[in-house]
Amino acid sequence: MALYHGAAKVITAEYVPLTIQHPQLAYVHSIELVKNWQKYAGVDFVVSFSSIEHSGLGRYGDPPDPIGDLRELSKIFCLLKQGGLLYIGLPSGSDAVAYNAHRIYGYIRWPMIAAGFEFLGAFYGPNPTPFKKPPPVLSVGNYKQYLFVLRKK
């Protein structure tokens, strides 16, 4: 999708090695990305959907870290250029940790995630019309997976 809309290059950071043969697509191991972050700094946009909320909960073999999600967002913030865009899919509802499965972001944790960013919009489901302000937090036990669009301040 990014290439279709004019991106010159797309880099995927992943723990599982990928074999990519397209000249405009590249792979970097997540640890390599952190070790040599200056090489990748200044990107126009980052897309993360349904991953940050798992960071630091140990579900995928990562070490337990109560602020693992915030650490990952700090890394993304460093990689983005000034004015760069972050497309981030996160579960939104009453703040919670669902054992070691995922976090849910509400009035407490969402401001920590969005620190340093300007809210541009949010999308949910097949509706092409974005929310112009952050959607309301749902009651305990309910959440929605929104795609938030944020710009680095």
Residue, then its C-alpha position, 0 to 999 in steps of 0.5 A: m500500500a505504501l509503495y502504491h501511494g508513492a513511498a520510495k522504500v519500505i523497511t520491515a523490522e521483524y524478529v523472524p527473518l524475511t526473504i524479500q526480493h522486491p527492490q523497494l522493500a527491505y528487511v531489518h532484524s529488530i535488534e539490528l534496528v536498535k543497534n544501528w538506529q542512526k542508519y534508519a533515523g529520519v523516516d517519513f512514517v512508521v506503521s505498527f498495527s497490533s504489536i506495541e500493546h504486547s511489548g514487555l508482557g513476555r507473550y512472544g519470548d520478550p523479557p517482562d517489562p512494565i513499560g515495554d510498550l513505552r520503550e518501543l514508542s520511544k524507539i519509534f519516536c527517535l526514528l521518525k523525522q520531525g513532522g513524521l507520521l505514525y500509524i498505530g493500531l492499538p486496542s482502546g478502552s478502559d486501561a487494562v492488562a489482559y494477563n500477558a496477552h495485551r494492554i488496552y489503552g484508555y485515559i491513563r496509558w493513552p497519553m503516555i503513548a501519544a506524548g510528543f505526537e499530535f493527533l490527526g485522526a483515528f479509523y475503525g473498521p470499514n468506515p473511511t471517515p476518520f474520528k477528528k478527535p480521539p474516540p471515547v473510551l469504552s466501558v470496562g470489558n469492552y475495547k475497539q482496535y482503532l488505527f490512530v494517525l499521529r504526527k511527531k511534534 
